[in-house]
Amino acid sequence: MPFMIVFPEVEPGDDVRLSGSTFVAYRECADYAKSRLEGVWGPESIPAFRGGLAHRVFARHLAGGPISAERLEQVCREEIGGSNLNFKLAPLSMKPSGLERVIDEVGALYERFRRFPTEGFQGAEVQLEVEPADGVTLVGSVDAVFTDGTGVRLVDWKTGELGEVHEQLRFYALLWTLDRGELPSKVEAVSVRTGERLSEEPGIDSLTATARQVAGIVNALRRAWAEGRGIERRGGPWCRYCGLLEECVEGRAASAIL
């Protein structure tokens, strides 16, 4: 059934391209998200590399079937060579033994993943992009899409603990609804490592609230750019991955404690 969300009006200003990860980053620290949109990125990390590789292996399994233990290392190397993961190796200064260890860790995650049911699978790493307002582009990649008798289910795989995922799931539900014109029946985050699962059934109230949050972020960013200033900074675990860490008092203090 067609389903429409009316996106709020936003103030005019610079173009904003907002992804699910940047939306979450803004909720953690607004200036962290702003710096990402300005092309200021923090250092690459082995956990992020491992997670990215695991997601590629999960997608390959869903699209092409199970991967044998004998083929897994070769599949991992193919996925690294055929994606932007290849460009992350040099900044990580990863030795061959380090890469082998990462591949072993991905293999352990995959052994857990392959036990998950795949009935109703429709697509992996499904790219979404929509422009709900002038100069505002929302983008995202849904790890897996399934269908059943109740409708479409969007799944976000996690390779660590789930953490706080409610807002990210609602962003993906909003993006899917705006892009496809249909409301997903369920959005889920699943930790492959721990087996934790969190599900939500999005509705008009939650999606409207998320749309307001997105519009508020757009307005705040446009004001900051127009006035040539920074915005709120908040210290937390994310600081270690922020490109502003060296110049940020809050970030250095948080990194020293955490």
N, C-alpha and C positions, 0 to 999 in steps of 0.2 A: 504494500500500500504506500503511495507517495506520502512523504512526510516533509514538511517544510519548517525550518527555523528562521525567524526573522533576525538577521544580524543587526546589532545596534549601530546607529550612526556614530562615526568617529570624526575627530578633528582632522582637517587637512594637514599634510606635511610629507616628510620623506617616506619613501617606500619601506615597508616592513615585511620581511619574510620570516614567518614564525613557525618553527617546528615543534613537535611534542617535547623534545629534549630541552629546547630553549624556553618553552613555556614553563616547564618544571624548574629550570635554572632560575627563571625570574622569580618564582615563588620562594626560592631559597635565598637568592641575593640578586637584587635588580641590576646592580652594576655589573655583576658577573655575566648575566644574560646580555646586557647592552654591549659589553666588550666582545662577546662572541659574534654578535651581529655586525660589529665593526671590524671583524677579521682578526681579533686578538685572541689567540688560543693558547691554552696552557700546554705543558709537556705531554707527550704520548706516554701511556702507561701499559705495562704488561697485562694487568687485569682487563683493561679495555680491549687490547689486542686479542687476548684469549676469548673474551666474550664475543667480539666481532667474528672471529673464526668459528666459534661454536654455532653462532646463528647461521653462518653460511652452510655449515654441515647439516644443521637441522632442516634448512630450506631444501637442500639437495635430497635429503632423505624423503621429505614430504612429496617432492616433485618427481623423484626418480626411483624411490623404493629403498629398502634397507641397504646399508653399506657394510660389507664384511670387515672383520677385524684385520684381515690381510690387506685390504685395499684402503683402509682409513688413512694411513699416513700419506699415501699418494693423493688421495682426494683432498686432504688438508693442504698439501703443497700446490695442487691445482687451484684451489680456491684462493690461496694467498697470491699466486702469480696472476690470476685473472681478475683481481679486484684491487681496490685502493689499499688493502692490507699490505701489499707489496711495498708501498711507499712509506709505510710505518716502520719497517724493519731497521732502516738506517738510523733514524732518530732514537730508536730503542737500544742501538748498539748490541743487538742480541747475537750471542755466539751460537754456533750450530748446536751445542749441547743445551743451550737455553731454549732454542726453538723445539728441539726434540722433547724437552720437558713440557712445553706448552701443548704440543700435539698429544702427548700422553694424557694431560689433564683434560683436553677436549675429548679424547677418546673415552675417558671415564664419565664425562657428562653425557656423551652420546649413548653409552650403554644404558643410562637411565632414561634418556629421551626416547629411545626406540621402543620402550615398553608402553608409551602413551598411545591410546587409540587414535586412529586417523579417519574413522568413518565420517563422511560428509565433507572431506577436505575439498576446498575450492581454489585456494591459491596461497602462495608463500611470498613474503616480502612484497606485498601489494602496495604499490605507490599511489598516494593520494595527493591531489593539489587542487586548491580552490581559491578564488578571489572573491571573498564575501563583501568587500568594500573597496573603493578606489585606492589603489596602491597598497592594499593589504593582501598578502598571500599566505595561506596556511598550508603547510606541507607535512607529510608524515609517511612512514612505511609501516604497515601492519604485518607483524611477523607471520601470522597465519589466519586464514578465513575458513570457517566451516559453516555448513548449513544443516539444519534438521527440520523437524516438523514445526518448530516455533519461529524459525527465521534465520538470520545471519548471526554468527558468533565470531567476534574478533578476539584473537589471543595474542598476548605479548609475553614472549619467553624471557625469563630472567635466569642468569647463570649463577647468581648469588642469592642472598635473602631477598624477600619481596620488598621490604621497606614500605615507605609511604607511596602508594601507587594510585590512589583514588583519583587525583587530579589528572594524572597522565592518561588514565583510562577514559575519563570523561572528555579529555581533549580529543582522543582518537574517535570516540563515539560522535562528538560534534563534527569532526572533520569528515567522517564517513557519511553522516547525514547530509551535510552541506554538499559533498561531492557526488553522492549517489542518489540523493533524494529519498532515502529510506532509512528508517530507524533500526539499528542493530538490536536484536532481541537480547543480546548479552555481550558484555566485554569482560575479558578475564586476564589476569596476570598469573602466570604459573612459574614457580621456581623449579627449574630442572634439578638443581642440586639438592634442595630440601624437600621437594614435593608439595610445598605450600601452594595454595590456590586461593585467589580472591576474585569473586565475581560480582558484577553489578548489572542490573537491568535498567538501562538508561531510559529516562522519560523526558517529557517536555520541560518540566521544572528544572531538572538538573542540567539539561543541555542549554536552556536559556540562561541559567546562572553562569555556566562556563563561557557562553558567548559574551556575557557582560564582562567577565574577567579578562577575556582576550581583548575586547575593545578597550578596557581600562589600561591594559599593558601598552597597546598601540598608542593611546593618547599620551601616556607618561613618557614613552620613548620619543615621540615626536616633539613634545615640549622640551625635553632635555636636549635633543639635537638642535632644535631651533634656538635655544638659549646657550648652546655650547657648554653645557655643564654635565657633571656626573649625576647619578641618582643614588638611592639608598644602598648602602653596603651592609652585609650581615655575615659574620663569621660562622663557619661550620665545617663539616667534613669535606665539602666540595672545594674548599679553598686550595687544597694541595694541587688541584687540577686547573686552577685559574691562571690566566695569563697576566693578571694584575697583581699577583701575590707579592712580588718584590716591593711594590710601591704602596701596598695596602696595610695599614696598621691593624685593622680588624682581622684581616686574613693571616698575617704573621702571628698575631696573638692566638688565634684559633688553632693554627698549625702547630704551635709550640705546646699546646695543651692536649690536642687530640692524637 
